[in-house]
Amino acid sequence: LVGEKTPIIAKMGVYTGAAFSAFSDSFVERVGKDAIGAEIDKNTDGLFKKTIKDVNLRIGNMSLSMKKMPIANMVISKKEEKYSLDGVIGNNILADLEAVIDLKNRKLYLKNKLK
């Protein structure tokens, strides 16, 4: 995530089952909207109660801008362990960047066609 003043590192999961990418509500609360440098819109008409408007992201060496990014409650549980993520990268970004996931080596390859 590229903050308005300084970069903010976010722990993002890759979720191929998600149609869209989203930030967790706890991440937005922790870093604050001023650090993100974007406006929070509470008047959405869709699935989420809040979205962040005009977000600039950097994934590796690739930068992209999104008009809106949802804010969601995100806690992933596996048996008795809980994994807290700052957000997920969904198919809207994965498809645009032609993502290839190497599961064996735990790597994500992206093609920057958003230049």
C-alpha positions as CSV (number, residue, x, y, z in Angstrom):
1,L,0.0,0.0,0.0
2,V,1.3,3.4,-0.9
3,G,0.4,5.9,1.8
4,E,0.1,9.6,1.0
5,K,3.2,10.5,2.9
6,T,5.1,7.2,3.6
7,P,4.6,3.7,2.4
8,I,2.6,1.4,4.6
9,I,3.4,-2.3,4.6
10,A,0.3,-4.5,4.6
11,K,0.2,-8.2,5.1
12,M,-2.1,-9.3,2.2
13,G,-3.3,-12.7,1.4
14,V,-3.9,-14.0,-2.2
15,Y,-7.5,-15.2,-2.5
16,T,-8.3,-16.6,-5.9
17,G,-11.9,-17.2,-4.8
18,A,-12.5,-13.5,-4.2
19,A,-13.9,-11.4,-7.0
20,F,-12.4,-8.3,-5.6
21,S,-9.6,-7.1,-3.3
22,A,-10.3,-5.6,0.1
23,F,-8.6,-4.2,3.3
24,S,-9.5,-5.5,6.7
25,D,-11.3,-3.1,9.0
26,S,-8.7,-3.7,11.7
27,F,-5.9,-2.6,9.3
28,V,-7.7,0.6,8.5
29,E,-8.4,1.3,12.1
30,R,-4.7,0.5,13.0
31,V,-3.0,2.7,10.4
32,G,-5.7,5.4,10.2
33,K,-7.3,6.9,7.1
34,D,-4.8,9.9,7.1
35,A,-1.9,7.5,6.8
36,I,-3.5,5.8,3.8
37,G,-4.3,9.2,2.3
38,A,-7.7,8.2,1.0
39,E,-11.2,9.0,1.9
40,I,-13.5,6.4,3.6
41,D,-16.9,6.3,2.0
42,K,-19.6,5.0,4.4
43,N,-22.5,5.4,2.0
44,T,-21.9,2.3,-0.2
45,D,-24.8,0.5,-1.8
46,G,-23.2,-2.9,-2.1
47,L,-22.0,-5.7,0.1
48,F,-19.7,-3.7,2.3
49,K,-20.5,-0.9,4.7
50,K,-17.3,1.1,4.0
51,T,-14.9,1.5,1.1
52,I,-11.7,3.5,0.7
53,K,-11.7,5.8,-2.3
54,D,-8.8,6.5,-4.7
55,V,-6.3,4.0,-3.3
56,N,-2.7,3.7,-4.6
57,L,-1.2,0.2,-4.3
58,R,2.3,-1.2,-4.9
59,I,2.8,-4.9,-5.2
60,G,6.5,-5.6,-5.6
61,N,7.6,-3.1,-8.2
62,M,4.2,-2.6,-9.7
63,S,1.9,0.3,-8.9
64,L,-1.8,0.6,-9.5
65,S,-4.6,2.8,-8.5
66,M,-8.1,1.7,-7.6
67,K,-11.2,4.0,-7.5
68,K,-12.6,2.0,-4.6
69,M,-11.4,-0.8,-2.3
70,P,-13.8,-2.4,0.2
71,I,-13.2,-2.6,3.9
72,A,-14.2,-6.0,5.4
73,N,-14.0,-7.9,8.6
74,M,-11.2,-10.4,7.9
75,V,-10.1,-13.2,10.3
76,I,-9.1,-16.5,8.7
77,S,-9.2,-19.5,11.0
78,K,-7.6,-22.9,10.5
79,K,-8.4,-25.3,13.2
80,E,-7.5,-23.5,16.4
81,E,-5.1,-21.0,14.8
82,K,-6.2,-17.6,13.7
83,Y,-4.4,-15.7,10.9
84,S,-5.0,-12.0,10.8
85,L,-4.5,-10.3,7.4
86,D,-4.5,-6.6,6.5
87,G,-6.4,-7.5,3.4
88,V,-6.7,-9.8,0.4
89,I,-5.7,-9.5,-3.2
90,G,-8.6,-10.8,-5.2
91,N,-9.3,-11.6,-8.8
92,N,-9.8,-8.0,-9.9
93,I,-6.0,-7.4,-9.3
94,L,-4.8,-10.9,-10.0
95,A,-6.5,-11.0,-13.5
96,D,-5.4,-7.5,-14.4
97,L,-1.8,-8.4,-13.6
98,E,-2.0,-11.8,-15.2
99,A,-0.9,-13.5,-12.0
100,V,0.8,-16.9,-11.9
101,I,0.9,-18.7,-8.6
102,D,3.8,-21.1,-8.0
103,L,2.4,-23.1,-5.0
104,K,5.4,-25.4,-4.6
105,N,7.8,-22.4,-4.3
106,R,5.3,-20.1,-2.6
107,K,5.8,-17.4,-5.2
108,L,3.4,-15.0,-7.0
109,Y,4.4,-13.8,-10.4
110,L,2.7,-10.7,-11.9
111,K,2.9,-9.2,-15.4
112,N,2.7,-5.4,-15.3
113,K,0.3,-4.5,-18.1
114,L,-1.1,-1.5,-16.2
115,K,1.8,0.9,-17.2
